[in-house]
Amino acid sequence: MISRPSSPPDHAARSIWRSADAVAVEIIDQTRLPHEYAVVRLRTLDEAALAIRSMQVRGAPLIGVTAAYGVWLALQTDSGDAALEAAVTLLAAQRPTAVNLRWALECMAHRLRPLAPSARTAAAAALADQLAEADLATNAAIGRHGLSLIATIAARKPAGSVVNILTHCNAGRLACVGWGTATAPIYRAHAEGLAVHVWVDETRPRNQGAALTAWELGRVGVPHTLIADNAGGHLMQQGLVDLVIVGTDRVAANGDVANKIGTYLKALAAHDCGVPFHVAMPTSTFDPTVADGASIPIEQRDAGELLTMTGRTAAGHLATVQIAPPTTPGRNDAFDVTPARLVRSLITEHGIVPATRAALAGLPRPQDI
Ligand code: MRU
């Protein structure tokens, strides 16, 4: 792997792309943001798997697309049947909760298995490119539909008021190929001249809000304020939150929503305060095979993520510090489930639907490649 500096792109730009020499895939190393913008070149299956596991790439749609390119990288070395199946199995095992990972790999395997091995590598590159393009189109559509929710609230508020949106984790362009899911309506509203302001949950323990959402909103000038994870309920009680928009890693058949740990508490507070709680959901994140949220596997991560914090020192160096007694154990559930009854709507690429079994069953399945 090599890294080289590059100009940070804007919100519509990509978080992943094929290298100019057409043999590798390049990503933004999200473990180094916001302190350093570094592009990392992935050349092998193992490098793609590690990028997903180590969260150099993260966010449900982006890990799916990275895995698709990982299949292409694997086939460059061996395009036989066993190698294809081994690549799919390895990549799928890297993170358990986001169903997009499995979905993207199933798309790839389904299309590649019938081909002769000699035809597979070129086909895999084209298919991964198509998945990346589909993600951009999907998120742009989510932005168009979600804009109406923000515009409706803006129209109800006194002239000159700002619409305050709370979001959790990073369901932004960095979590996708571009635009983001939860951020797409925000970017769209900002571009159309609506006055928006985003409350950014820090999102302990990995701080995707502080490190990533704040970074990408700042790049394009969307007004935002970082808040402690525990502050959201208080701000809602004060009338300082007009709506919540979050992303999701998997939506069950009954409309239960898995997302970054802490999402459920925001949904409870929003429900209590009468604040609409919306979930941006590309249909590739809907999993009709799980009946309800209790059946969604929740990733357990290393407690070290909880027991330490990493940041930049005054001298400009990155440093990791311990924040608990050395003998204190930690438990690090990476996701939680918000019951469908707390979700006001799902913002999909096909429009806004309620989080109900019937509405979800009526949605088209994601665009096949
Ligand atoms: O652990 P992460 O950073 O991959 O978790 C990401 C989230 O929870 C996002 O909200 C979700 O993947 C939706 S991304 C559009």
Residues whose N, C-alpha, C, O or C-beta is under 5 A from the ligand:
A	BS01	MRU	R58 G59 A60 P61 H168 C169 N170 A171 A175 T181 Q208 G247 T248 D249 N259 K260
